[in-house]
Amino acid sequence: MRYRMMFGVGVAVGYILGSRAGRERYEEIKRLAQRVADNPSVQEAAGLVGARISKVTEMARTKVTHVARDRLPFLQSEDDWQTQKHDETGVGWPRDERAPAPHP
């Protein structure tokens, strides 16, 4: 909640300052921002940050996928299904080994 309020305050301050400064100041700020964005060192840093974010999100996706497959049997692939021991109840959930087997 605190972050939302700070964001709102920032937007309000930016709006007020922007409306008072006028179009010329807006264009000046826009040109300065474009020069910073085009700076090679900024481009390099952005590339490194983007690569790191991609790596972290891929690791998180892999981990979530593995956890989901371990805990949700119906998400297992056909190869996993054939190599593991499963009962023939047809429900897709593994049988509790402590419970007695169903009688046919």
N, C-alpha and C positions, 0 to 999 in steps of 0.2 A: 504494500500500500504506500509506503514511504517513497518508493521509486516512482510510482505513478504520479504522486503529488509533485515530486521534484521535476519530473518530465513536463507536467502541466505548467509549472512555474516557469520552466525554461522556454516553453513555447510562448507563453504570455509575454515574457520579457523580450524574446526575439521579435515577436509581432510588434510590440510597442516601439522598440528601437528601430526596427525596419521601416515602420510607417513614418517615423519622424525623420529618418535619414534620407528618404526619398529614393528615387530610381537610380540616381548617379552613384550613390553609396552602395546600393545593391549590386550594380554592375561591377563596381570596384572589388567588392567582396567576392563576387562570382569569379572574376579574373584571377584573384589571388588564390582562391580554392583550386581553380583549374591548374595554375602553375605548380601548386603543392602536389596535386594528384599526378601531374606529368613528370615530377622529379624522379630520376632513376632510382635513387635510394629508397624513396617511398614505394615505388613499384616493386623493388626487390623485397622490402619488408612485407608488403601486402601479399606477395607470392609465397613467402615463407609462412606467413600466418595462415593463408589459405591451404597450403599443403599440410600443415600441422592439424588444422581443423578437419580436413578430409581423412587423415590418418586416424584421428581420435574417433570420428564418427563411424568409420569402417570397423574399428575395434569394438565399439559399443554395439553396432549392429550384429557383428559376429557373436558377441557374448549373449546378447538377447536372444538371438536365433537358437543358440545351443541350449540355453536355459529353457526356452519355450519347447523345444523338441524333447528335452528330458522330462518335462513336467506335463506335456500335453501329447499323449500318444497318437492322436489323430493327425498331428503335424509331421509325423515321421515319414520319411520317404519310403518307397517300395523296397529299396535295397535294405534299409534298416529293418523294415517289417519282416522280411524273409530271413534275416540272419539272427533275429532274436526269438526267444520262446514266447509264444502267445497262446492264449486259450481260444476256443472256437465259440465264444458266447455271441459274437457278432456285434457287441456294443462298442468296441474300439478301446475299451479301458482294460488295463491289465488286471488279472484276478488277484485278489488279496491272498497271499500265500498262507495266511493264518486261518482264513475262512475255509470251511469244507467245500470240496468240489461239487458243482451242481450234478444232480443225478439225471441221466437221460431218460 
